[in-house]
Structures are given as structure tokens and as C-alpha cells.
Amino acid sequence: MSKRPGEFTPNTTPSKIATWTLNETTPSEKKRGPSLLLKASPTKQIQKRSSHSFIKTYIFFDLECTGLIKNDDTRNFPSRPFEKPEEHYRILDQLCLETRKDELPHITEMSFMAISSETFDDLKTERLKTLKWNEDNPENEVPVAKYVPMNTHTRQINPILMTEGEWGTYERFRMSDRKGVLVHSKKNCQRNNSFKEEWPGVIQFFNTLQKPAVLIGHNAIKYDLRVIYAELQRNSLLEDYGIPSDVYFIDSYWMARKVEDTIVKELVTVCKYVKFPKIPSKSEEEDEEDRIGIADSNDPTTIEDSTKPTFSRNTLESDHPAQILDWDKFSVAIKKRIRKDGFVRTGNGGWTYKHGNNKFNLQVLYEQLVGGEYSAHYAQQDAEALMHVCLSYGNEFTQYVNESASPIPY
């Protein structure tokens, strides 16, 4: 790649941010590490896998429960995205051990929706085609979220260990809950099997899937995985029916935080070190020799209007960073979550990027990235919505899974 005199291109800038390529080296395969004895289960040992292991199956899951965690103190919970997979299971292990099981709610519904990584990759390609069609045909848009056949294991649960007092409190909250979060009545719950009766079937379901597999839940570290641990403890299932050692987990909340945090840091780096050229007007474009481009390969290329479908040149300053970034290399999620007004002028006349207060709860992510009203109140609906959100993060999601999937400490 050629540079103009006085320009600096940081070696840390990845090719997905701007239209240039850098020399890349493939890290050597790391050896499989030693076994880890995790504390939440007194005897469970998990072989620490290579960071380059390829996940075969994604299991999107969600729970419906009788409430929130009582007296939950997560003030020491990290406020930044996790840097290493080890942080995930250490935090989860600590939370499981520190929270009393009588402070955790009971499960009333659990849903696990499994899909092979190969099928998921096909869906990512189909999602991009759908979005391209909608961009080209705004008057004949088709829904982004389509039905996806998945191996699904959903069970309604009777929390038989709840006392009459706990049931009374639950029903009062349920009847006064205007948002309809608590959807399962005591009468309906008591028609179902208990967690102790249903959980072995979940383990059998896991055992039928291609491994390694990964459990994917939204805010799962703070909530869902802790609730499952409490149920296993209450029902004396922890040792005989713990989650198989070749089933890992990620928290999709922290996936979204990490992916966007990484992109923002790279945008700030690009703005700091790259002097953005003035994009020529239409009259200037007639003179090919005066056109400015940044190479995506060894040959210089020009910048076309179609590379930035979400921004209009007519509304941006001539040297605005959005004019020159290669938006085709961003995932659907990043295209929608990076804001035009996030690029702001600095004191020296350059640019920087400020991400603002993007929200990461599942409803906001679904409505912003997938579209349509989010009205899920059941575990299976939430698990399916989560799958569609993760599809929108595309290759960044699958890369995160393969690099960050962590052992489950029980």
C-alpha cells in the first residue's frame, strides 16, 4: 500500500475499518492447556481448550422465572467488556458461590434452541441478501426476521419447592405487572413437571448435539446461569446432571459490548492518525486524475457512493470520516449502531468518534437491528429473538464465540 508523504497508517488498524489492507500473520495454534478444577462443582474438571477451537453448535437459551435475584449486589461486577475468556468463568464461579440459593428465583419455563454453526453461517449470508434487497426496494421490503428451523427443547416447570408464602408474593406481583413479564400463573405451573423431573432431559438434549457447543444467553452471567446453578443445588442434581464439559458459554450482552467497544477504539485510532481527504464534488469527479482514494489492495481504487448506504454525502462535510470508511466491511449491527453524529470535530480541526449511550438490552437490540416490535414474554420467544440479534453481528459474533467461549463451573 502506498502512502502520501507525511501520512501515517497505524499497524493496529484492521482492514475492516477503512479501505486498506495490512500485513497479517496467523498466530500459531496454541496447545491445549491443563485441566481446571472449578469451585462451583466440587469435582468437575474441565480441560482448558485452545482459543482456536471451532464451536460446532450454538445453543440460544432463556428462562422465565418467579422474579429477580434478592439482595443482589454486583457492585464489584466489571463495568468494561471482558478481555479474556478466563474472566467470564471466574466471575460466574464467584457469583454462584457467593449467592445464597434462597435468594435466587425459581424457574417456570426454560428454552434451549440449537443450531449448527454451518447453518448459522448460511443464515448470515441470507440476512445480508435480505438487507440488500430492502435497500434497493424500499417500497417492497421483506421481513428480516424469518422463521428458522432449530432443534428446540422447551419445558414448562412447576417450582414445587416454593412455599405458600412465596407463591402468594409471586401472584401479587404477577397480577400487578403491567408489562406482563410474569406470564405463568400458579395454576398453570402446577400442571407441569418439576425442574428435577425435566432437567435430565435437558442434559440428554445437550448430549445429542455436535460438540463443542456453546450456551448463549443475554445477561446470562448475572442472571440465567446463576439461576440454573441454584436449581441444580436445590434439587441435588449438581454432580449427576451438571452441564457437560464440552458445552461452553458466552454472554451475548458482553459480546455486543465487546464488539462495539473494539470498533469504537479502532474508529478513534483511524480518526487520530488518518488525515481524511476532501471528497470531490460531482464536477470534480469528472477529472479522474484529481480523485482521491485509499487502496484496498496493491492497486488504488476510487470511493463510490454505494459504499456508504446509511449516509448521504449531501448532508456531510467534505472530509467527514463517514465519507471514506468502507461500510461494506461492517456487520449489519455495526452499520446500524455507529452513529453519524458520533463523529465530532477536535480542537485541531481533525475528527474523533464518541459512541454515546447505546443501550444493550435485548429489546433495544432486537428492535434496532432486526426491526419490528419486540413483544416476547416467553422463554422460547426470547431465545429466538436473541438468535436474530446475534445474526446481525455476523462474523464479529462468530469470531467472539470462538475466541471467548468459556467453561461452565458446574
N, C-alpha and C positions, 0 to 999 in steps of 0.2 A: 504494500500500500504506500502511495506517495503522500508526502506532507508538504504543506506550504512553509516557507521559511518563517521561523518564529512560532509556528503552531506546535502544540504538544498533545499527543494522544496517549492517555494513560493506559498502561498494560492491563490494568484491572478492569477496564471497560469491556463488558461482554458484547458479542455481536448482536444480541437480541435487542440492545438498546438503541444503537444507531447503525447506519448502513455501512459498516466496515467490518472486516474480519481480522482476527488476531491469531497469532501462532498459538495453537493449543497443544497441550501434551496430555496424554492419557495416563492417569495415575496407575501405578502397579496395583495388582489385586492384593488386597490385604488378607492375611491369613486369619482363619477362624480362631477366635480368642478362647480363653479358658471359660469353664463353667462359672455361672454366677449363682450364688445361693441367696435368694431373695427372702426378705424377712416376713412379708405378709403371709406366706405359707411356710411353715416350719421346715418342710422337707423338699420343697420344689426347687429343682435346679434347672437353669436354662442356659443352653450353650450360647454364648455371645456370638452372634452371627457377623459375617463380613458386611461392611457397609454397602457392598456392591451386590448383595443377594437380590434376586429378582422375585418380587411378590407375584404369586400366581393368581390369587383370588382376593377381591375386595369384598368386605362384609360391612355394609352400611347398617347401622342399628340405632334404635331409640327405645326409650322406656316411657311408660306412663306410670306415675307413682301417686302416693297419697299426700304428697306435699314436698316441701323443701327440707334441707338439712337443718336441724335445730342447732342453735348456738354455733353456727358455722363461722369459724374465724380463719380467714385466708389472707390476713394482712401480710403475712410473710410470703404469699404466693408471688412468683415473679411477675413483674409488670411488662417485661420485654419478651419477645419471642425466644424460645429455647434455641441454644446454639448447637447442642449435641444431643443425640438420642438418649444418652445416659441420664440427662436431666429429667426426661419425661418419666422414666420408671422410678427414679429416686423420689421425685415429688409425689407420684401416685402411691408408692410404697409408704412414704411418710404419712400421707393423708389417711390411708387405710388404717394404719396402726394407731394414729392419734385420735381418730373419731370414734366415739362410743357407738356401738351398733344400735342402742336405743334412741340415738339422736338422728338416725337415718330413716327415711320413709320406707314404706313397703311398695313393692311393685304390683301394679294392677294389669299391666299389659307390657309385653316385650316383643320386639320385632327385629329379625335379622334377615337382610336381603343381600344375597351373594351373587357376584357376577365375576366372570373371569377377566383377567387383565387384558387379554386379547380382544374380547368383546367390547370392553370399555374403550380401548384404543379405536376400534371401529366407530363407536358412538361419538368420540371426539371429532373424527373426520366428518361424520354426518352432521354434527352440530355446526361446524364451520360452513358446510354447504348450505344448511338451512339459513344461517345468518346472512350469507352472501346473497341468497335468493331474496330475503326480506329487504336487504339494502337496495337491490336492483328493482324490486317490485313492491314499493311501499303501499300500493293500493290492494295488493293481493298477498299480504303476509300470511305465513303459515305458523302454527304454534311451535315454539322452540321446545317445550317440554312434551315429548311424546311418550306413549306407553312403552316401557322397556321390560321384556320378559326376564325375570330373575328367579333364582331359587330362593323361595321365601319361607321363613319359619316364624310365624306369628302366633302368640299364645296369650289368651286372657287368663289372668291369675286371680285366685281367691287368697287374699292375705289372711290366712286363718290364725296367725299369731297376734293379730291386732286385738286389743281389749275392747270392751263395750264403750269405755270412755273415749278411746282413740277413734272408734267408729263414729261416735256422736260428734266429736270435733270435726272429723272429716266431712260428714254430711252437712254440717252447718256451713262450712267453707264452700262446699260444692254448690249448695243451693244459692249462696250469695255471690258466687263467682260469675260476674258479668261477662268475662272474657271466655268462659266455657273451657277453661284449662282442665278442670277436674271433670272428666266426662263419664267415668264409670261409677254407677251407684252401688251402694252396699248390696242391694237386692240382686243386681246383675253379677256382681263379683262373686257372691256366694253360690252361684250356679256353676262356677268354674273349678278346675283343679287347683291345687296349691302349687306354690313355687317348687316345693320339694318333689312333687309328682311330675312337674313339667320340665325342670332343669336338665335331667338326664337326656331328654330328647333334644335339647339344645346342643349338648356335647356330642350326641350322635350325629346331629346335623353338621357340626364342625368337622367331625371325623370323616365325613363323606366328601369334603371339599379338597381341591388340589392345594397342596402346600408348597411354600409357606403362604399363609393367608394373613390378612390384617383386618382388625376391627376398626371401624371408622365411626366415631361419634362426635357430635358437636358439644363442646364443653364437657367432654367425657371424663377428663381428669378431675375436674372439680365436682362432678355430679354422678354421671351414669355408672362409671366403673367403680366408684366408691359404694354406690347403692347395691350393685351386684355382689361386691365383696361382703357387705353386711348381710345380704340374704343367704349367701353361702355359709357364713358364720352361724346365723340363727338356726339354720336347718341342718347343721353338721354335715355339710357337703363339701367342705373346703378341700379335704385331702382326696376323697374318692372321685369328685367331679369338678376339680379345678379346670381352668381353661387349658387346653393342650399347649405344650411348649412351642409348637411351630405355628401358633396363632399369635400374632403381634398386635400392636395397636398404634393408632395416631389419633390426635385430637384435631378435628377439622377447623376448629376455631383458631388454634395456634398455627395450623397450616396456612390459613388465609392471612393471618398477621405476619408470619414469616415471609411469605411470598411477596406481599405488598411492601413490607419493610425493606426487603432486598432490592426491589425495583426502585423504591424511593431513594435509597442510598446511591444507587447507580445513576439515577437521574441527576442527583445533586453533583455527583462526580463529573458527569458529562457537562453540566452547566458550568462547573468551576473551571474546567480545563479546555473546553472547546469554544472557540470563537465562532458563533453561528453566522453564516454568511447571509447577506441580504438576498431574499428570494426575488428574482426579477419579475417585473410586470409582464403582461402578455406581449406588449410591444417589444420589450427587451428579449423575450424568449425567441423572437424571430432571428436574433443573432446568436447562432449556436456557439460561436467561439467565446461569448461572454457569459455563458451559462455556468453555474457553479454546481458541482456535485461531489458527493462523498462516495468512495468506492465500496462496493460490497464484495469485490473480488480484486484481481490484479488489474482489471480494466475499469476506468472511471465510468460511472453511469449517471444519468440525469435523474432529477427528482420529479416524479409525476404527481399530479393532483390526486390520483386514485390511491396513493399510499396512506392517505390520512382521511378515511371515510367519516370520522367523527368530528373533524374540524373543517371550517371553511376559511380559506386564505383571505377572503374579503373582510373577515372580522378580526384578523390577527395582524400584529405588527410584522413588518417585513423580516425581522430577524428573530421572531418568536421561535423557541425551541420546537414547538409542535409542528413547525413548517418542515423540519429536517429529520425528525426521528422516523425510523422505519416501523410504522404501526403494524405492518403485516406480520412482524415477528413477535408481537404481543399476543397473549391469550385473550379470549373473549372477556374474561373477568378484568384483566388489567386495562384493556381498552375502555371499559365502562367505568372503572374505578379511578383511573388517572384523570384528574380534572384540568380542564383548560386554564381555569383561573388559579390553579396551583402554581403555575409558573409566574414568578414575580421578579421585578427588576431589583438589582442590587445597587449599592451606592456608586459603584464604578461603571454603571451602565450595562453590566452583564446580566445574567439570569441565575436564578436558583429555583428549587421546587420545594413547596411546603404542602404536605399531604392533607392537612386539616384533620377533622374529626370524623373520619369514616367509621361507620358502625359495622360490627361484625356478628350481630346476632343472626340466627338462621332466617328469620322472616325478612329482614332487610336485604340480606344477600340474595335470597330467592327472588324477591320482587324486583331487585335491581339487575340481577344477572340473567334470570330466566324469564321473568315477566309474568304478568297476571297477579291476581290476588292470592295471597297466602292464607289459606283457611284450614290448615292441617291441625287437628286436635287429637289424632290417634297416632300411636307409635309407628304403624306401617306407613301412614301418610308422611310423617316427618322423615322417616328413613329414605323414602323415595325422593322427597324434596331435597334432602341432603345429597343424594347421588347426582341430581341435576345441577346443584351448585358446584360440586366438585368437577363435573364435566366442564363447567365454564372456566375453571382454572387450567384445564388442558394439560399440556406437557409439564407445566410447573407443578401441578398436583401429583402426577405420577413420579416425577423426579423427587419430590419431597417424600413421598411414601417410601420409595426405595432407599432413600438416604436416612430417613428418620424413624422408620417403624421400630418400636421398642418392645422389649419383653413385658409381659403382664406378670406382676409379682404374686399371682395366686392361681 
